[in-house]
């Protein structure tokens, strides 16, 4: 029997904009929330080939920052 991962609510925004511009994303992890945000909001990127994305888990309050390489799709922690 295959178990389906539980969807979680995340508030996601580009790093160069204020938190009140965040959008609600329903995904299974911080990483999938980043991917969904970048796919749905490509214009949110700053100039250049990278985008800083802040992801906040609504339920737990945990927050993570990711750098996304827009040409390759690779993500890494902001540091």
PyMOL Python script that loads the backbone (N, CA, C, O; Angstrom):
from pymol import cmd

cmd.read_pdbstr("""\
ATOM      1  N   UNK A   1       0.841  -1.160   0.000  1.00  0.00           N
ATOM      2  CA  UNK A   1       0.000   0.000   0.000  1.00  0.00           C
ATOM      3  C   UNK A   1       0.905   1.249   0.000  1.00  0.00           C
ATOM      4  O   UNK A   1       1.839   1.346   0.795  1.00  0.00           O
ATOM      5  N   UNK A   2       0.620   2.172  -0.879  1.00  0.00           N
ATOM      6  CA  UNK A   2       1.387   3.406  -0.981  1.00  0.00           C
ATOM      7  C   UNK A   2       0.740   4.483  -0.121  1.00  0.00           C
ATOM      8  O   UNK A   2      -0.472   4.689  -0.176  1.00  0.00           O
ATOM      9  N   UNK A   3       1.550   5.162   0.667  1.00  0.00           N
ATOM     10  CA  UNK A   3       1.020   6.254   1.471  1.00  0.00           C
ATOM     11  C   UNK A   3       1.281   7.579   0.754  1.00  0.00           C
ATOM     12  O   UNK A   3       2.361   7.809   0.209  1.00  0.00           O
ATOM     13  N   UNK A   4       0.285   8.424   0.768  1.00  0.00           N
ATOM     14  CA  UNK A   4       0.391   9.730   0.149  1.00  0.00           C
ATOM     15  C   UNK A   4       0.945  10.713   1.170  1.00  0.00           C
ATOM     16  O   UNK A   4       0.435  10.794   2.288  1.00  0.00           O
ATOM     17  N   UNK A   5       1.999  11.473   0.797  1.00  0.00           N
ATOM     18  CA  UNK A   5       2.532  12.466   1.742  1.00  0.00           C
ATOM     19  C   UNK A   5       1.475  13.507   2.099  1.00  0.00           C
ATOM     20  O   UNK A   5       0.649  13.875   1.264  1.00  0.00           O
ATOM     21  N   UNK A   6       1.507  13.970   3.324  1.00  0.00           N
ATOM     22  CA  UNK A   6       0.545  14.944   3.804  1.00  0.00           C
ATOM     23  C   UNK A   6       0.894  16.343   3.298  1.00  0.00           C
ATOM     24  O   UNK A   6       2.038  16.788   3.390  1.00  0.00           O
ATOM     25  N   UNK A   7      -0.110  17.018   2.766  1.00  0.00           N
ATOM     26  CA  UNK A   7       0.097  18.393   2.330  1.00  0.00           C
ATOM     27  C   UNK A   7       0.204  19.306   3.546  1.00  0.00           C
ATOM     28  O   UNK A   7      -0.501  19.128   4.539  1.00  0.00           O
ATOM     29  N   UNK A   8       1.098  20.284   3.447  1.00  0.00           N
ATOM     30  CA  UNK A   8       1.287  21.276   4.498  1.00  0.00           C
ATOM     31  C   UNK A   8       1.123  22.658   3.882  1.00  0.00           C
ATOM     32  O   UNK A   8       1.304  22.837   2.678  1.00  0.00           O
ATOM     33  N   UNK A   9       0.786  23.617   4.707  1.00  0.00           N
ATOM     34  CA  UNK A   9       0.628  25.001   4.244  1.00  0.00           C
ATOM     35  C   UNK A   9       1.916  25.778   4.481  1.00  0.00           C
ATOM     36  O   UNK A   9       2.459  25.786   5.586  1.00  0.00           O
ATOM     37  N   UNK A  10       2.393  26.429   3.430  1.00  0.00           N
ATOM     38  CA  UNK A  10       3.592  27.252   3.497  1.00  0.00           C
ATOM     39  C   UNK A  10       3.278  28.642   2.974  1.00  0.00           C
ATOM     40  O   UNK A  10       2.513  28.787   2.020  1.00  0.00           O
ATOM     41  N   UNK A  11       3.860  29.666   3.587  1.00  0.00           N
ATOM     42  CA  UNK A  11       3.817  31.030   3.058  1.00  0.00           C
ATOM     43  C   UNK A  11       5.175  31.245   2.405  1.00  0.00           C
ATOM     44  O   UNK A  11       6.214  31.097   3.048  1.00  0.00           O
ATOM     45  N   UNK A  12       5.159  31.595   1.124  1.00  0.00           N
ATOM     46  CA  UNK A  12       6.387  31.671   0.338  1.00  0.00           C
ATOM     47  C   UNK A  12       6.478  33.035  -0.339  1.00  0.00           C
ATOM     48  O   UNK A  12       5.490  33.556  -0.856  1.00  0.00           O
ATOM     49  N   UNK A  13       7.685  33.601  -0.325  1.00  0.00           N
ATOM     50  CA  UNK A  13       7.896  34.867  -1.032  1.00  0.00           C
ATOM     51  C   UNK A  13       9.340  34.975  -1.498  1.00  0.00           C
ATOM     52  O   UNK A  13      10.239  34.346  -0.940  1.00  0.00           O
ATOM     53  N   UNK A  14       9.545  35.782  -2.528  1.00  0.00           N
ATOM     54  CA  UNK A  14      10.895  36.057  -3.003  1.00  0.00           C
ATOM     55  C   UNK A  14      11.618  36.851  -1.929  1.00  0.00           C
ATOM     56  O   UNK A  14      11.008  37.654  -1.224  1.00  0.00           O
ATOM     57  N   UNK A  15      12.906  36.624  -1.809  1.00  0.00           N
ATOM     58  CA  UNK A  15      13.677  37.250  -0.743  1.00  0.00           C
ATOM     59  C   UNK A  15      13.776  38.753  -0.818  1.00  0.00           C
ATOM     60  O   UNK A  15      14.012  39.401   0.202  1.00  0.00           O
ATOM     61  N   UNK A  16      13.603  39.327  -1.987  1.00  0.00           N
ATOM     62  CA  UNK A  16      13.755  40.776  -2.138  1.00  0.00           C
ATOM     63  C   UNK A  16      12.453  41.553  -1.952  1.00  0.00           C
ATOM     64  O   UNK A  16      12.432  42.771  -2.130  1.00  0.00           O
ATOM     65  N   UNK A  17      11.374  40.867  -1.597  1.00  0.00           N
ATOM     66  CA  UNK A  17      10.101  41.558  -1.362  1.00  0.00           C
ATOM     67  C   UNK A  17       9.669  41.350   0.093  1.00  0.00           C
ATOM     68  O   UNK A  17      10.130  40.426   0.764  1.00  0.00           O
ATOM     69  N   UNK A  18       8.789  42.213   0.560  1.00  0.00           N
ATOM     70  CA  UNK A  18       8.308  42.113   1.937  1.00  0.00           C
ATOM     71  C   UNK A  18       7.477  40.849   2.150  1.00  0.00           C
ATOM     72  O   UNK A  18       6.873  40.309   1.224  1.00  0.00           O
ATOM     73  N   UNK A  19       7.470  40.402   3.393  1.00  0.00           N
ATOM     74  CA  UNK A  19       6.746  39.191   3.797  1.00  0.00           C
ATOM     75  C   UNK A  19       5.256  39.270   3.475  1.00  0.00           C
ATOM     76  O   UNK A  19       4.633  38.243   3.207  1.00  0.00           O
ATOM     77  N   UNK A  20       4.679  40.462   3.496  1.00  0.00           N
ATOM     78  CA  UNK A  20       3.236  40.570   3.246  1.00  0.00           C
ATOM     79  C   UNK A  20       2.876  40.278   1.786  1.00  0.00           C
ATOM     80  O   UNK A  20       1.695  40.207   1.448  1.00  0.00           O
ATOM     81  N   UNK A  21       3.872  40.109   0.923  1.00  0.00           N
ATOM     82  CA  UNK A  21       3.628  39.710  -0.462  1.00  0.00           C
ATOM     83  C   UNK A  21       3.689  38.192  -0.645  1.00  0.00           C
ATOM     84  O   UNK A  21       3.631  37.693  -1.769  1.00  0.00           O
ATOM     85  N   UNK A  22       3.804  37.467   0.460  1.00  0.00           N
ATOM     86  CA  UNK A  22       3.897  36.006   0.396  1.00  0.00           C
ATOM     87  C   UNK A  22       2.599  35.400  -0.136  1.00  0.00           C
ATOM     88  O   UNK A  22       1.518  35.971   0.007  1.00  0.00           O
ATOM     89  N   UNK A  23       2.738  34.241  -0.746  1.00  0.00           N
ATOM     90  CA  UNK A  23       1.581  33.495  -1.229  1.00  0.00           C
ATOM     91  C   UNK A  23       1.487  32.179  -0.459  1.00  0.00           C
ATOM     92  O   UNK A  23       2.499  31.641  -0.008  1.00  0.00           O
ATOM     93  N   UNK A  24       0.285  31.675  -0.314  1.00  0.00           N
ATOM     94  CA  UNK A  24       0.063  30.405   0.355  1.00  0.00           C
ATOM     95  C   UNK A  24       0.241  29.277  -0.646  1.00  0.00           C
ATOM     96  O   UNK A  24      -0.374  29.272  -1.713  1.00  0.00           O
ATOM     97  N   UNK A  25       1.092  28.317  -0.287  1.00  0.00           N
ATOM     98  CA  UNK A  25       1.369  27.174  -1.153  1.00  0.00           C
ATOM     99  C   UNK A  25       1.112  25.909  -0.346  1.00  0.00           C
ATOM    100  O   UNK A  25       1.601  25.779   0.776  1.00  0.00           O
ATOM    101  N   UNK A  26       0.353  24.983  -0.905  1.00  0.00           N
ATOM    102  CA  UNK A  26       0.076  23.691  -0.261  1.00  0.00           C
ATOM    103  C   UNK A  26       0.979  22.650  -0.919  1.00  0.00           C
ATOM    104  O   UNK A  26       0.781  22.293  -2.080  1.00  0.00           O
ATOM    105  N   UNK A  27       1.969  22.167  -0.173  1.00  0.00           N
ATOM    106  CA  UNK A  27       2.913  21.169  -0.682  1.00  0.00           C
ATOM    107  C   UNK A  27       3.309  20.220   0.440  1.00  0.00           C
ATOM    108  O   UNK A  27       2.859  20.368   1.576  1.00  0.00           O
ATOM    109  N   UNK A  28       4.148  19.250   0.117  1.00  0.00           N
ATOM    110  CA  UNK A  28       4.541  18.237   1.091  1.00  0.00           C
ATOM    111  C   UNK A  28       5.831  18.569   1.839  1.00  0.00           C
ATOM    112  O   UNK A  28       6.109  17.974   2.881  1.00  0.00           O
ATOM    113  N   UNK A  29       6.627  19.518   1.318  1.00  0.00           N
ATOM    114  CA  UNK A  29       7.903  19.848   1.965  1.00  0.00           C
ATOM    115  C   UNK A  29       8.318  21.268   1.612  1.00  0.00           C
ATOM    116  O   UNK A  29       7.752  21.893   0.716  1.00  0.00           O
ATOM    117  N   UNK A  30       9.309  21.760   2.326  1.00  0.00           N
ATOM    118  CA  UNK A  30       9.863  23.078   2.024  1.00  0.00           C
ATOM    119  C   UNK A  30      10.366  23.128   0.582  1.00  0.00           C
ATOM    120  O   UNK A  30      10.119  24.095  -0.139  1.00  0.00           O
ATOM    121  N   UNK A  31      11.072  22.079   0.175  1.00  0.00           N
ATOM    122  CA  UNK A  31      11.660  22.046  -1.166  1.00  0.00           C
ATOM    123  C   UNK A  31      10.603  22.051  -2.272  1.00  0.00           C
ATOM    124  O   UNK A  31      10.756  22.754  -3.271  1.00  0.00           O
ATOM    125  N   UNK A  32       9.547  21.282  -2.104  1.00  0.00           N
ATOM    126  CA  UNK A  32       8.504  21.272  -3.136  1.00  0.00           C
ATOM    127  C   UNK A  32       7.726  22.578  -3.142  1.00  0.00           C
ATOM    128  O   UNK A  32       7.203  22.982  -4.180  1.00  0.00           O
ATOM    129  N   UNK A  33       7.645  23.241  -1.996  1.00  0.00           N
ATOM    130  CA  UNK A  33       7.006  24.563  -1.947  1.00  0.00           C
ATOM    131  C   UNK A  33       7.817  25.586  -2.740  1.00  0.00           C
ATOM    132  O   UNK A  33       7.249  26.429  -3.434  1.00  0.00           O
ATOM    133  N   UNK A  34       9.152  25.512  -2.637  1.00  0.00           N
ATOM    134  CA  UNK A  34      10.025  26.400  -3.414  1.00  0.00           C
ATOM    135  C   UNK A  34       9.802  26.187  -4.901  1.00  0.00           C
ATOM    136  O   UNK A  34       9.624  27.147  -5.650  1.00  0.00           O
ATOM    137  N   UNK A  35       9.811  24.937  -5.328  1.00  0.00           N
ATOM    138  CA  UNK A  35       9.638  24.614  -6.752  1.00  0.00           C
ATOM    139  C   UNK A  35       8.286  25.116  -7.254  1.00  0.00           C
ATOM    140  O   UNK A  35       8.205  25.714  -8.327  1.00  0.00           O
ATOM    141  N   UNK A  36       7.233  24.876  -6.488  1.00  0.00           N
ATOM    142  CA  UNK A  36       5.897  25.332  -6.892  1.00  0.00           C
ATOM    143  C   UNK A  36       5.849  26.848  -7.010  1.00  0.00           C
ATOM    144  O   UNK A  36       5.249  27.377  -7.945  1.00  0.00           O
ATOM    145  N   UNK A  37       6.476  27.554  -6.070  1.00  0.00           N
ATOM    146  CA  UNK A  37       6.484  29.014  -6.110  1.00  0.00           C
ATOM    147  C   UNK A  37       7.208  29.523  -7.348  1.00  0.00           C
ATOM    148  O   UNK A  37       6.696  30.393  -8.053  1.00  0.00           O
ATOM    149  N   UNK A  38       8.383  28.993  -7.614  1.00  0.00           N
ATOM    150  CA  UNK A  38       9.175  29.456  -8.760  1.00  0.00           C
ATOM    151  C   UNK A  38       8.456  29.151 -10.074  1.00  0.00           C
ATOM    152  O   UNK A  38       8.481  29.968 -10.995  1.00  0.00           O
ATOM    153  N   UNK A  39       7.819  27.991 -10.168  1.00  0.00           N
ATOM    154  CA  UNK A  39       7.080  27.650 -11.389  1.00  0.00           C
ATOM    155  C   UNK A  39       5.884  28.573 -11.598  1.00  0.00           C
ATOM    156  O   UNK A  39       5.581  28.949 -12.731  1.00  0.00           O
ATOM    157  N   UNK A  40       5.197  28.942 -10.506  1.00  0.00           N
ATOM    158  CA  UNK A  40       3.992  29.767 -10.614  1.00  0.00           C
ATOM    159  C   UNK A  40       4.280  31.270 -10.636  1.00  0.00           C
ATOM    160  O   UNK A  40       3.431  32.049 -11.069  1.00  0.00           O
ATOM    161  N   UNK A  41       5.460  31.686 -10.176  1.00  0.00           N
ATOM    162  CA  UNK A  41       5.787  33.105 -10.063  1.00  0.00           C
ATOM    163  C   UNK A  41       7.180  33.409 -10.622  1.00  0.00           C
ATOM    164  O   UNK A  41       8.018  33.952  -9.901  1.00  0.00           O
ATOM    165  N   UNK A  42       7.445  33.077 -11.872  1.00  0.00           N
ATOM    166  CA  UNK A  42       8.791  33.308 -12.419  1.00  0.00           C
ATOM    167  C   UNK A  42       9.163  34.780 -12.480  1.00  0.00           C
ATOM    168  O   UNK A  42      10.348  35.112 -12.447  1.00  0.00           O
ATOM    169  N   UNK A  43       8.189  35.665 -12.568  1.00  0.00           N
ATOM    170  CA  UNK A  43       8.467  37.099 -12.645  1.00  0.00           C
ATOM    171  C   UNK A  43       8.902  37.660 -11.302  1.00  0.00           C
ATOM    172  O   UNK A  43       9.338  38.809 -11.234  1.00  0.00           O
ATOM    173  N   UNK A  44       8.794  36.877 -10.227  1.00  0.00           N
ATOM    174  CA  UNK A  44       9.190  37.348  -8.902  1.00  0.00           C
ATOM    175  C   UNK A  44      10.707  37.398  -8.746  1.00  0.00           C
ATOM    176  O   UNK A  44      11.214  37.919  -7.753  1.00  0.00           O
ATOM    177  N   UNK A  45      11.427  36.861  -9.716  1.00  0.00           N
ATOM    178  CA  UNK A  45      12.890  36.823  -9.626  1.00  0.00           C
ATOM    179  C   UNK A  45      13.483  38.209  -9.768  1.00  0.00           C
ATOM    180  O   UNK A  45      12.977  39.056 -10.505  1.00  0.00           O
ATOM    181  N   UNK A  46      14.568  38.415  -9.042  1.00  0.00           N
ATOM    182  CA  UNK A  46      15.348  39.618  -9.230  1.00  0.00           C
ATOM    183  C   UNK A  46      16.095  39.457 -10.553  1.00  0.00           C
ATOM    184  O   UNK A  46      16.042  38.393 -11.170  1.00  0.00           O
ATOM    185  N   UNK A  47      16.777  40.487 -10.981  1.00  0.00           N
ATOM    186  CA  UNK A  47      17.568  40.341 -12.194  1.00  0.00           C
ATOM    187  C   UNK A  47      18.673  39.329 -11.941  1.00  0.00           C
ATOM    188  O   UNK A  47      19.191  39.225 -10.830  1.00  0.00           O
ATOM    189  N   UNK A  48      19.021  38.603 -12.957  1.00  0.00           N
ATOM    190  CA  UNK A  48      20.066  37.600 -12.820  1.00  0.00           C
ATOM    191  C   UNK A  48      19.516  36.197 -12.941  1.00  0.00           C
ATOM    192  O   UNK A  48      18.351  35.988 -13.278  1.00  0.00           O
ATOM    193  N   UNK A  49      20.387  35.238 -12.658  1.00  0.00           N
ATOM    194  CA  UNK A  49      20.041  33.835 -12.834  1.00  0.00           C
ATOM    195  C   UNK A  49      19.667  33.127 -11.545  1.00  0.00           C
ATOM    196  O   UNK A  49      19.390  31.928 -11.558  1.00  0.00           O
ATOM    197  N   UNK A  50      19.653  33.855 -10.421  1.00  0.00           N
ATOM    198  CA  UNK A  50      19.313  33.237  -9.152  1.00  0.00           C
ATOM    199  C   UNK A  50      18.144  33.963  -8.493  1.00  0.00           C
ATOM    200  O   UNK A  50      17.910  35.151  -8.716  1.00  0.00           O
ATOM    201  N   UNK A  51      17.434  33.217  -7.690  1.00  0.00           N
ATOM    202  CA  UNK A  51      16.298  33.779  -6.960  1.00  0.00           C
ATOM    203  C   UNK A  51      16.368  33.294  -5.517  1.00  0.00           C
ATOM    204  O   UNK A  51      16.484  32.094  -5.269  1.00  0.00           O
ATOM    205  N   UNK A  52      16.298  34.214  -4.574  1.00  0.00           N
ATOM    206  CA  UNK A  52      16.259  33.869  -3.159  1.00  0.00           C
ATOM    207  C   UNK A  52      14.787  33.728  -2.768  1.00  0.00           C
ATOM    208  O   UNK A  52      13.985  34.628  -3.017  1.00  0.00           O
ATOM    209  N   UNK A  53      14.436  32.589  -2.151  1.00  0.00           N
ATOM    210  CA  UNK A  53      13.049  32.304  -1.794  1.00  0.00           C
ATOM    211  C   UNK A  53      12.977  31.952  -0.306  1.00  0.00           C
ATOM    212  O   UNK A  53      13.741  31.123   0.188  1.00  0.00           O
ATOM    213  N   UNK A  54      12.048  32.597   0.393  1.00  0.00           N
ATOM    214  CA  UNK A  54      11.833  32.348   1.818  1.00  0.00           C
ATOM    215  C   UNK A  54      10.556  31.514   1.965  1.00  0.00           C
ATOM    216  O   UNK A  54       9.508  31.861   1.422  1.00  0.00           O
ATOM    217  N   UNK A  55      10.665  30.405   2.712  1.00  0.00           N
ATOM    218  CA  UNK A  55       9.527  29.496   2.907  1.00  0.00           C
ATOM    219  C   UNK A  55       9.248  29.374   4.403  1.00  0.00           C
ATOM    220  O   UNK A  55      10.136  29.031   5.183  1.00  0.00           O
ATOM    221  N   UNK A  56       8.014  29.656   4.790  1.00  0.00           N
ATOM    222  CA  UNK A  56       7.591  29.634   6.194  1.00  0.00           C
ATOM    223  C   UNK A  56       6.499  28.582   6.361  1.00  0.00           C
ATOM    224  O   UNK A  56       5.455  28.662   5.712  1.00  0.00           O
ATOM    225  N   UNK A  57       6.733  27.599   7.226  1.00  0.00           N
ATOM    226  CA  UNK A  57       5.728  26.579   7.521  1.00  0.00           C
ATOM    227  C   UNK A  57       4.686  27.200   8.449  1.00  0.00           C
ATOM    228  O   UNK A  57       5.004  27.584   9.574  1.00  0.00           O
ATOM    229  N   UNK A  58       3.457  27.296   7.984  1.00  0.00           N
ATOM    230  CA  UNK A  58       2.395  27.963   8.740  1.00  0.00           C
ATOM    231  C   UNK A  58       2.126  27.264  10.072  1.00  0.00           C
ATOM    232  O   UNK A  58       1.920  27.934  11.084  1.00  0.00           O
ATOM    233  N   UNK A  59       2.124  25.948  10.089  1.00  0.00           N
ATOM    234  CA  UNK A  59       1.778  25.202  11.309  1.00  0.00           C
ATOM    235  C   UNK A  59       2.884  25.243  12.358  1.00  0.00           C
ATOM    236  O   UNK A  59       2.612  25.466  13.538  1.00  0.00           O
ATOM    237  N   UNK A  60       4.122  25.032  11.938  1.00  0.00           N
ATOM    238  CA  UNK A  60       5.218  24.932  12.910  1.00  0.00           C
ATOM    239  C   UNK A  60       5.925  26.255  13.166  1.00  0.00           C
ATOM    240  O   UNK A  60       6.553  26.434  14.210  1.00  0.00           O
ATOM    241  N   UNK A  61       5.827  27.181  12.219  1.00  0.00           N
ATOM    242  CA  UNK A  61       6.533  28.450  12.350  1.00  0.00           C
ATOM    243  C   UNK A  61       7.967  28.407  11.853  1.00  0.00           C
ATOM    244  O   UNK A  61       8.644  29.435  11.835  1.00  0.00           O
ATOM    245  N   UNK A  62       8.444  27.229  11.448  1.00  0.00           N
ATOM    246  CA  UNK A  62       9.816  27.122  10.937  1.00  0.00           C
ATOM    247  C   UNK A  62       9.937  27.824   9.593  1.00  0.00           C
ATOM    248  O   UNK A  62       8.997  27.854   8.798  1.00  0.00           O
ATOM    249  N   UNK A  63      11.112  28.387   9.361  1.00  0.00           N
ATOM    250  CA  UNK A  63      11.345  29.131   8.130  1.00  0.00           C
ATOM    251  C   UNK A  63      12.698  28.733   7.552  1.00  0.00           C
ATOM    252  O   UNK A  63      13.666  28.539   8.287  1.00  0.00           O
ATOM    253  N   UNK A  64      12.754  28.612   6.227  1.00  0.00           N
ATOM    254  CA  UNK A  64      13.996  28.281   5.533  1.00  0.00           C
ATOM    255  C   UNK A  64      14.169  29.210   4.350  1.00  0.00           C
ATOM    256  O   UNK A  64      13.198  29.688   3.765  1.00  0.00           O
ATOM    257  N   UNK A  65      15.418  29.456   4.010  1.00  0.00           N
ATOM    258  CA  UNK A  65      15.763  30.282   2.858  1.00  0.00           C
ATOM    259  C   UNK A  65      16.469  29.396   1.831  1.00  0.00           C
ATOM    260  O   UNK A  65      17.330  28.587   2.178  1.00  0.00           O
ATOM    261  N   UNK A  66      16.090  29.564   0.568  1.00  0.00           N
ATOM    262  CA  UNK A  66      16.694  28.795  -0.516  1.00  0.00           C
ATOM    263  C   UNK A  66      17.158  29.727  -1.628  1.00  0.00           C
ATOM    264  O   UNK A  66      16.534  30.754  -1.894  1.00  0.00           O
ATOM    265  N   UNK A  67      18.261  29.357  -2.274  1.00  0.00           N
ATOM    266  CA  UNK A  67      18.699  30.019  -3.496  1.00  0.00           C
ATOM    267  C   UNK A  67      18.362  29.065  -4.634  1.00  0.00           C
ATOM    268  O   UNK A  67      18.686  27.878  -4.581  1.00  0.00           O
ATOM    269  N   UNK A  68      17.703  29.601  -5.671  1.00  0.00           N
ATOM    270  CA  UNK A  68      17.302  28.785  -6.813  1.00  0.00           C
ATOM    271  C   UNK A  68      18.040  29.290  -8.041  1.00  0.00           C
ATOM    272  O   UNK A  68      17.971  30.471  -8.380  1.00  0.00           O
ATOM    273  N   UNK A  69      18.743  28.389  -8.699  1.00  0.00           N
ATOM    274  CA  UNK A  69      19.395  28.715  -9.966  1.00  0.00           C
ATOM    275  C   UNK A  69      18.322  28.583 -11.044  1.00  0.00           C
ATOM    276  O   UNK A  69      17.861  27.481 -11.341  1.00  0.00           O
ATOM    277  N   UNK A  70      17.931  29.707 -11.621  1.00  0.00           N
ATOM    278  CA  UNK A  70      16.811  29.701 -12.568  1.00  0.00           C
ATOM    279  C   UNK A  70      17.154  29.047 -13.899  1.00  0.00           C
ATOM    280  O   UNK A  70      16.249  28.652 -14.634  1.00  0.00           O
ATOM    281  N   UNK A  71      18.424  28.922 -14.225  1.00  0.00           N
ATOM    282  CA  UNK A  71      18.774  28.277 -15.487  1.00  0.00           C
ATOM    283  C   UNK A  71      18.833  26.756 -15.363  1.00  0.00           C
ATOM    284  O   UNK A  71      18.576  26.046 -16.335  1.00  0.00           O
ATOM    285  N   UNK A  72      19.175  26.243 -14.155  1.00  0.00           N
ATOM    286  CA  UNK A  72      19.264  24.798 -13.995  1.00  0.00           C
ATOM    287  C   UNK A  72      18.143  24.216 -13.125  1.00  0.00           C
ATOM    288  O   UNK A  72      17.857  23.022 -13.201  1.00  0.00           O
ATOM    289  N   UNK A  73      17.508  25.058 -12.300  1.00  0.00           N
ATOM    290  CA  UNK A  73      16.473  24.582 -11.393  1.00  0.00           C
ATOM    291  C   UNK A  73      17.015  24.039 -10.090  1.00  0.00           C
ATOM    292  O   UNK A  73      16.240  23.605  -9.238  1.00  0.00           O
ATOM    293  N   UNK A  74      18.329  24.052  -9.909  1.00  0.00           N
ATOM    294  CA  UNK A  74      18.929  23.541  -8.681  1.00  0.00           C
ATOM    295  C   UNK A  74      18.672  24.495  -7.521  1.00  0.00           C
ATOM    296  O   UNK A  74      18.679  25.715  -7.687  1.00  0.00           O
ATOM    297  N   UNK A  75      18.442  23.910  -6.332  1.00  0.00           N
ATOM    298  CA  UNK A  75      18.214  24.718  -5.146  1.00  0.00           C
ATOM    299  C   UNK A  75      19.280  24.397  -4.105  1.00  0.00           C
ATOM    300  O   UNK A  75      19.803  23.284  -4.046  1.00  0.00           O
ATOM    301  N   UNK A  76      19.584  25.392  -3.294  1.00  0.00           N
ATOM    302  CA  UNK A  76      20.518  25.188  -2.171  1.00  0.00           C
ATOM    303  C   UNK A  76      20.085  26.103  -1.036  1.00  0.00           C
ATOM    304  O   UNK A  76      19.346  27.067  -1.237  1.00  0.00           O
ATOM    305  N   UNK A  77      20.555  25.783   0.143  1.00  0.00           N
ATOM    306  CA  UNK A  77      20.261  26.595   1.313  1.00  0.00           C
ATOM    307  C   UNK A  77      20.967  27.948   1.173  1.00  0.00           C
ATOM    308  O   UNK A  77      22.048  28.030   0.591  1.00  0.00           O
ATOM    309  N   UNK A  78      20.356  28.997   1.704  1.00  0.00           N
ATOM    310  CA  UNK A  78      20.971  30.329   1.631  1.00  0.00           C
ATOM    311  C   UNK A  78      22.255  30.416   2.450  1.00  0.00           C
ATOM    312  O   UNK A  78      23.045  31.341   2.265  1.00  0.00           O
ATOM    313  N   UNK A  79      22.464  29.482   3.334  1.00  0.00           N
ATOM    314  CA  UNK A  79      23.713  29.500   4.078  1.00  0.00           C
ATOM    315  C   UNK A  79      23.509  29.576   5.485  1.00  0.00           C
ATOM    316  O   UNK A  79      24.474  29.599   6.248  1.00  0.00           O
TER     317      UNK A  79
END
""", "prot")
cmd.dss("prot")
cmd.show_as("cartoon", "prot")
cmd.util.cbc("prot")
cmd.orient("prot")
